[in-house]
Amino acid sequence: MTYAVTQKIFATHYLQPILTRALNWDLIRQQYDQMLKYATALRLGMAETEAILKRFTRGNLLHPTYQALAELGKAVKTIFYVIPAFN
């Protein structure tokens, strides 16, 4: 089997289920400052993880920063799966 065929089989079998839609990079861009603010607060010990999660999930999961963090997580997950496939 050639390398190109192996890549296509891998992409079809393993990546197709997680690549259901494009990532919302605009949302990540819009919420970038807020994401940095929360990450910095966590890093410096000025906020607890539980308190931040409670803020995001208090009413519903539609908090824009929460959604942006979820999108960024999907991007990291995709990279985690894709990079080893092509090495």
JOKAWO-V383441 format. One record per backbone hydrogen bond with DSSP energy under -0.5 kcal/mol. CO is the residue of the C=O (numbers start at 1). NH is the residue of the N-H. Records with the same first field share a line. If there is no record, write none. Layout:
CO->NH / NH
This chain:
2->6
3->7
4->8
5->9
6->10
7->11
8->12
9->13
10->14 / 15
11->15 / 16
15->18 / 19
18->20
23->25
24->28
25->29
26->30
27->31
29->32
31->35
32->36
33->37
34->38
35->39
36->40
37->41
38->42
39->43
40->44
41->46 / 47
42->45
48->52
49->53
50->54
51->55
52->56
53->57
54->58
56->63
63->67
64->68
65->69
66->70
67->71
68->72
69->73
70->74
71->75
72->76
73->77
74->78
75->79
76->80
77->81
78->82
79->83
80->84
81->85
82->85 / 86
83->86
84->87
